[in-house]
Amino acid sequence: LWKREWAARDHGLAVPECVTRRQAVINQARTLLKNNRHEND
């Protein structure tokens, strides 16, 4: 993440919507990867 994003997170400031959306997409992808791993095991 950019330093500005980390600073905003540390200070509890509002994060731009695009950043929040990107984080949601990343979380969703991680969840899918975890599910796929469990199925393969």
N, C-alpha and C positions, 0 to 999 in steps of 0.2 A: 504493500500500500504506500501511497505517497505520504510524506511527512505531515502534510496538511490534514490528511484523513486520520492519521494516528493522533495528531494533536486534538482534532475535533472530538475524537472518541474519548481521549483522556479527559478532556474538559467537559464532556457531556453536552457538547454543542450539537445542533441539528446537522445531520449528515445529508448531503445531496441525495435526491431520490434515486439517481442513476447508480450511486454507490450502494444504496440499500438493495436495489433490484439486482445488481451484480452479485452481491453477497448471497441473496436468496437463491440465485441460479447456481452458485457454487455449492451451497448447502444441499440443494436438490440433487446435484450431480453426485456429491459424495454419498448421499443416501442410496441412490441407484447403484453406485459401485459396491456399497456394502451389501445390498440385497443380492447383487449378482454373485459376489464372492460366496455368500452363504449357500446359494443354490449350487454353485460349482463344487463346494466341499461335500 
